[in-house]
Amino acid sequence: MSEQQENAAEPAADPVADLEGLSIEAGEFEPTAEAIAPEPEPEPEIPTDQVVLMVIGPLFDVLAPAWNVTAEEKQALSKAYGDLIDKYFPDVQTGPEVGAILVTGMVLAPRIGQPLKNPEPDSEPGREQGGEGPGDGG
């Protein structure tokens, strides 16, 4: 048998026809509920005015306690500056790092200036300063 006769015996493969057949099959495919992946929920974003409030609240309490800035005044300031930040920096997103820093500041700010350890008692109870205690001198 010659080569021409062998090639004639095999059907000619048409790659375009094969692709069209696959696209028809794919168009008939209906995904099941398991096949459809749910969209991931966006992470909750902290409003900018709340971030500003977390910063300025402790600052007023620590740096200017005699000013007696009220919670309403702090809220008004944080809203005004939050809107300003949103206007000029609209794409700024706060991540968990910023939240961790703010919470740390909120915890530490009221404690600035306080000693790290409780003071040790100067003397033992029942013992006088400079006097002789039991077993001293005899």
C-alpha positions as CSV (number, residue, x, y, z in Angstrom):
1,M,0.0,0.0,0.0
2,S,1.2,3.4,-0.8
3,E,1.3,6.4,1.6
4,Q,-1.6,8.1,-0.2
5,Q,-3.8,5.1,0.2
6,E,-3.0,4.9,4.0
7,N,-3.7,8.6,4.5
8,A,-7.0,8.2,2.6
9,A,-8.1,5.4,4.8
10,E,-7.8,7.7,7.9
11,P,-10.3,10.4,8.3
12,A,-8.9,13.9,8.0
13,A,-8.6,15.6,11.4
14,D,-10.1,19.1,11.4
15,P,-8.8,21.1,14.4
16,V,-11.4,23.9,13.9
17,A,-14.3,21.4,14.0
18,D,-12.9,19.8,17.1
19,L,-12.8,23.2,18.8
20,E,-16.3,24.1,17.8
21,G,-17.5,20.8,19.2
22,L,-15.9,21.6,22.5
23,S,-17.3,25.1,22.7
24,I,-20.8,23.7,22.1
25,E,-20.3,21.1,24.9
26,A,-18.9,23.9,27.2
27,G,-21.9,26.1,26.5
28,E,-24.3,23.3,27.6
29,F,-22.5,22.9,30.9
30,E,-24.4,24.1,33.9
31,P,-22.4,24.5,37.1
32,T,-23.7,23.0,40.3
33,A,-23.8,24.9,43.6
34,E,-20.6,23.2,44.6
35,A,-18.8,24.3,41.5
36,I,-19.6,28.0,42.0
37,A,-17.2,29.5,44.5
38,P,-18.6,32.2,46.7
39,E,-17.0,35.6,46.4
40,P,-14.8,36.4,49.3
41,E,-16.3,38.9,51.7
42,P,-14.3,42.2,51.8
43,E,-12.6,42.8,55.0
44,P,-14.4,45.4,57.2
45,E,-12.8,48.8,56.9
46,I,-12.5,51.0,59.8
47,P,-14.0,54.4,59.1
48,T,-11.4,57.2,58.9
49,D,-13.1,59.3,61.5
50,Q,-13.0,56.4,64.0
51,V,-9.2,56.0,63.3
52,V,-8.7,59.7,63.9
53,L,-10.7,59.5,67.1
54,M,-8.5,56.6,68.3
55,V,-5.5,58.8,67.8
56,I,-6.7,62.2,69.2
57,G,-8.7,60.9,72.1
58,P,-5.8,59.5,74.1
59,L,-3.6,62.5,73.0
60,F,-6.0,65.0,74.5
61,D,-6.3,62.9,77.7
62,V,-2.6,62.6,78.2
63,L,-1.1,65.8,76.8
64,A,-3.8,68.2,77.8
65,P,-5.9,66.8,80.6
66,A,-6.6,70.2,82.0
67,W,-8.4,71.2,78.8
68,N,-11.2,68.8,79.6
69,V,-12.0,68.1,76.0
70,T,-15.4,66.3,75.9
71,A,-16.2,63.2,74.0
72,E,-18.5,65.2,71.7
73,E,-15.7,67.6,70.9
74,K,-13.3,64.8,70.2
75,Q,-16.0,63.2,67.9
76,A,-16.6,66.4,66.1
77,L,-12.8,66.9,65.5
78,S,-12.4,63.3,64.4
79,K,-15.3,63.6,61.9
80,A,-13.9,66.8,60.4
81,Y,-10.4,65.5,60.0
82,G,-11.6,62.1,58.9
83,D,-13.6,63.8,56.1
84,L,-10.5,65.8,55.2
85,I,-8.3,62.7,55.0
86,D,-10.9,60.9,52.9
87,K,-11.0,63.9,50.5
88,Y,-7.2,64.2,50.0
89,F,-6.2,60.6,50.4
90,P,-9.2,58.5,49.1
91,D,-7.2,55.4,48.4
92,V,-5.6,55.0,51.8
93,Q,-6.6,51.8,53.4
94,T,-6.0,50.8,57.0
95,G,-4.8,47.3,57.6
96,P,-4.5,45.2,60.7
97,E,-1.1,46.8,61.4
98,V,-2.7,50.3,61.8
99,G,-5.4,48.8,64.1
100,A,-2.8,47.1,66.3
101,I,-0.8,50.3,66.6
102,L,-3.9,52.3,67.5
103,V,-5.0,49.9,70.1
104,T,-1.5,49.8,71.6
105,G,-1.6,53.6,71.7
106,M,-5.0,53.6,73.4
107,V,-3.7,51.2,76.1
108,L,-0.4,52.9,76.7
109,A,-1.4,56.5,76.4
110,P,-3.2,56.9,79.7
111,R,-0.3,55.1,81.5
112,I,2.4,57.4,80.2
113,G,4.2,59.0,83.2
114,Q,3.2,56.2,85.6
115,P,5.9,54.0,87.1
116,L,6.4,50.6,85.5
117,K,6.5,48.8,88.9
118,N,4.6,49.4,92.1
119,P,6.8,51.0,94.7
120,E,8.4,48.7,97.3
121,P,7.2,49.3,100.9
122,D,9.9,51.3,102.7
123,S,9.7,49.4,105.9
124,E,8.3,46.2,107.3
125,P,5.2,46.5,109.5
126,G,6.0,46.8,113.2
127,R,9.5,48.0,112.7
128,E,10.5,51.6,113.3
129,Q,12.8,53.6,111.1
130,G,16.4,53.6,112.4
131,G,15.5,51.8,115.5
132,E,16.6,48.4,116.7
133,G,14.5,45.5,115.6
134,P,14.2,42.2,117.3
135,G,17.5,40.4,117.6
136,D,19.5,43.6,117.0
137,G,22.1,44.4,119.7
138,G,21.8,42.6,122.8
